[in-house]
Amino acid sequence: MSEHEKSRLTVEIHNKTYTIIGSESPSHVRLVASLVDQKMNEIQDSNRHLDTAKLAVLTAVNTMSDYLKLKEDYATLLGSLNKKEDK
């Protein structure tokens, strides 16, 4: 799919239907939706009292935390590779 082509895909996240419009492949969008759904279910399993809005925010916070950790790990690995290349 080209950068400017957009597709419309309907996915289900936490028992609600969402229409996602974007330039990513349908398989990518489905994977992302599935991972969000899994994370929301995981968080809700340990916090049954959460309403959907709080659950969504906790899911976003957890996901962003994971992203930042991976980003830091990636930067560390790149730094290590650059040091090895400089030698």
C-alpha positions as CSV (number, residue, x, y, z in Angstrom):
1,M,0.0,0.0,0.0
2,S,1.5,3.4,-1.0
3,E,2.1,6.1,1.6
4,H,-0.9,8.1,0.5
5,E,-3.4,5.3,0.1
6,K,-5.7,4.8,3.0
7,S,-7.8,1.8,3.8
8,R,-10.7,1.4,6.1
9,L,-10.8,-1.6,8.4
10,T,-13.3,-2.5,11.2
11,V,-11.8,-4.1,14.3
12,E,-13.1,-5.1,17.7
13,I,-11.3,-4.0,20.8
14,H,-12.6,-4.8,24.3
15,N,-16.0,-5.8,22.9
16,K,-16.5,-2.6,20.9
17,T,-16.2,-2.0,17.2
18,Y,-13.9,0.6,15.8
19,T,-13.2,1.7,12.2
20,I,-9.6,2.4,11.6
21,I,-8.5,4.5,8.6
22,G,-4.9,4.6,7.8
23,S,-2.1,3.7,5.4
24,E,-0.8,0.6,7.3
25,S,-1.6,-2.8,5.9
26,P,-4.8,-4.5,7.1
27,S,-2.7,-7.3,8.8
28,H,-0.7,-4.6,10.7
29,V,-3.9,-2.9,11.9
30,R,-5.5,-6.2,12.9
31,L,-2.3,-7.1,14.9
32,V,-2.2,-3.8,16.7
33,A,-6.0,-4.1,17.5
34,S,-5.5,-7.6,18.8
35,L,-2.5,-6.5,21.0
36,V,-4.5,-3.6,22.4
37,D,-7.4,-5.9,23.1
38,Q,-5.1,-8.4,24.8
39,K,-3.5,-5.8,27.0
40,M,-6.9,-4.3,28.0
41,N,-8.1,-7.8,29.0
42,E,-5.0,-8.5,30.9
43,I,-5.3,-5.2,32.9
44,Q,-9.0,-5.7,33.5
45,D,-8.4,-9.2,34.8
46,S,-6.4,-7.8,37.7
47,N,-8.6,-4.6,38.1
48,R,-12.2,-5.6,37.6
49,H,-13.6,-2.3,39.0
50,L,-12.1,-0.2,36.2
51,D,-14.5,1.6,33.8
52,T,-13.6,1.6,30.1
53,A,-12.0,5.1,30.1
54,K,-9.7,4.3,33.0
55,L,-8.9,0.9,31.5
56,A,-8.0,2.6,28.2
57,V,-5.7,5.1,30.0
58,L,-4.0,2.4,32.0
59,T,-3.5,0.4,28.7
60,A,-2.0,3.5,27.0
61,V,0.3,4.1,30.0
62,N,1.5,0.5,30.1
63,T,2.0,0.4,26.4
64,M,3.9,3.7,26.3
65,S,6.1,2.5,29.2
66,D,6.9,-0.7,27.2
67,Y,7.7,1.4,24.2
68,L,10.0,3.7,26.0
69,K,11.9,0.8,27.6
70,L,12.3,-0.8,24.1
71,K,13.4,2.6,22.7
72,E,16.1,2.9,25.4
73,D,17.2,-0.7,24.8
74,Y,17.5,0.0,21.1
75,A,19.5,3.2,21.7
76,T,21.9,1.2,24.0
77,L,22.3,-1.5,21.4
78,L,23.0,1.1,18.7
79,G,25.6,2.7,20.9
80,S,27.3,-0.6,21.5
81,L,27.3,-1.3,17.8
82,N,28.7,2.1,17.0
83,K,31.5,1.6,19.6
84,K,32.4,-1.8,18.0
85,E,32.5,-0.2,14.5
86,D,34.7,2.6,15.7
87,K,37.4,0.2,17.0
